[in-house]
Amino acid sequence: MIIDDILDVCKKLDELDTFNNESNEKLSLLDKKISDLYHYLENKNLNYKQCYQFCKELKSLLVERRILKQNMSIYKVFNLNKQKLINGIENRQLFLTEIYKEDKNWNEPYKNNIYKAEELKEIIES
């Protein structure tokens, strides 16, 4: 029945709103964890094994943070364009175009701001 479809849509919208409401708190927590690791690294002498474990943990947090930031960014585009969802099929295509464009931007390879690729290679190989 159509009511089931409508209920499904409402449930998904509720899930998106919940994500949005919780995302800033999650981002803050991840940033605090990363900051703790940076300060720990700054103040401790680590052996090779400890450095490896440390880098593994840091990478895990950074990847989790990037995924969250990507989802937050896509949600922002969704929120700005959600009126298009109810204004017909043509507008939904415009809405999806905006979403795909934002997703594509996040999937572009990162370009270093300061370090050149050769400098980073030298750091990890020395």
C-alpha positions as CSV (number, residue, x, y, z in Angstrom):
1,M,0.0,0.0,0.0
2,I,1.0,3.6,-0.6
3,I,1.0,4.3,3.1
4,D,3.8,1.8,3.6
5,D,5.9,3.7,1.1
6,I,5.1,7.0,2.7
7,L,6.1,5.6,6.1
8,D,9.4,4.3,4.7
9,V,10.1,7.8,3.3
10,C,9.4,9.4,6.6
11,K,11.5,6.9,8.4
12,K,14.5,7.6,6.1
13,L,14.0,11.3,6.6
14,D,14.0,10.8,10.3
15,E,17.3,8.8,10.0
16,L,18.9,11.7,8.0
17,D,17.8,14.3,10.6
18,T,19.2,12.1,13.4
19,F,22.5,11.8,11.5
20,N,22.6,15.5,11.1
21,N,21.8,16.2,14.8
22,E,24.5,13.8,16.0
23,S,27.2,14.5,13.4
24,N,28.7,17.6,15.0
25,E,29.1,15.8,18.3
26,K,30.7,12.8,16.6
27,L,33.1,15.1,14.7
28,S,34.0,16.9,17.9
29,L,34.8,13.6,19.6
30,L,37.0,12.5,16.7
31,D,38.8,15.8,16.7
32,K,39.5,15.5,20.4
33,K,40.8,11.9,20.0
34,I,43.1,13.1,17.2
35,S,44.3,16.0,19.3
36,D,45.1,13.6,22.1
37,L,47.2,11.5,19.8
38,Y,49.1,14.5,18.5
39,H,49.9,15.6,22.0
40,Y,50.9,12.1,23.0
41,L,53.2,11.9,20.0
42,E,54.7,15.3,20.8
43,N,55.5,14.4,24.4
44,K,56.6,10.7,24.2
45,N,59.5,8.8,22.7
46,L,58.1,5.9,20.8
47,N,60.0,2.9,19.4
48,Y,59.2,1.5,15.9
49,K,56.5,-0.9,16.9
50,Q,54.8,1.8,19.0
51,C,55.0,4.3,16.1
52,Y,53.4,1.7,13.8
53,Q,50.5,1.1,16.2
54,F,50.2,4.8,16.8
55,C,50.0,5.6,13.1
56,K,47.5,2.8,12.6
57,E,45.2,4.3,15.2
58,L,45.7,7.8,13.9
59,K,44.9,6.7,10.3
60,S,41.8,4.9,11.5
61,L,40.5,8.1,13.2
62,L,41.4,10.3,10.2
63,V,39.6,8.0,7.8
64,E,36.6,7.9,10.0
65,R,36.7,11.7,10.3
66,R,36.9,12.1,6.5
67,I,33.9,9.8,5.9
68,L,31.9,11.8,8.5
69,K,32.9,15.1,6.9
70,Q,32.0,13.8,3.5
71,N,28.6,12.6,4.7
72,M,28.0,16.0,6.5
73,S,28.9,17.8,3.4
74,I,26.5,15.7,1.3
75,Y,23.8,16.2,3.9
76,K,24.3,19.9,3.7
77,V,23.6,19.8,-0.1
78,F,20.6,17.6,0.6
79,N,19.2,20.0,3.1
80,L,19.7,23.0,0.7
81,N,18.0,21.2,-2.1
82,K,15.4,19.0,-0.4
83,Q,12.5,21.1,-1.6
84,K,13.3,19.8,-5.1
85,L,12.3,16.3,-3.9
86,I,8.7,17.2,-3.7
87,N,8.5,19.4,-6.8
88,G,8.4,16.7,-9.5
89,I,10.6,14.2,-11.3
90,E,12.6,16.8,-13.2
91,N,13.5,18.6,-10.0
92,R,14.5,15.4,-8.4
93,Q,17.0,14.9,-11.2
94,L,18.5,18.3,-10.5
95,F,18.6,17.4,-6.8
96,L,20.5,14.1,-7.6
97,T,22.9,16.0,-9.8
98,E,23.8,18.3,-6.9
99,I,24.3,15.3,-4.6
100,Y,26.5,13.4,-7.1
101,K,28.5,16.6,-7.7
102,E,29.3,17.0,-4.0
103,D,30.1,13.3,-3.7
104,K,32.5,13.5,-6.7
105,N,34.3,16.5,-5.1
106,W,35.0,14.4,-2.0
107,N,36.3,11.5,-4.0
108,E,38.9,13.5,-5.9
109,P,42.5,12.7,-4.7
110,Y,43.8,15.0,-2.0
111,K,46.3,17.6,-3.2
112,N,49.0,18.5,-0.7
113,N,49.0,22.1,0.4
114,I,52.6,22.4,1.6
115,Y,54.5,19.1,1.2
116,K,55.5,18.0,-2.3
117,A,55.1,14.3,-3.0
118,E,58.9,13.8,-3.1
119,E,59.3,15.4,0.3
120,L,56.7,13.0,1.8
121,K,58.3,10.0,0.2
122,E,61.7,11.1,1.6
123,I,60.2,11.4,5.1
124,I,58.8,7.9,5.2
125,E,61.8,6.3,3.5
126,S,64.5,7.9,5.8
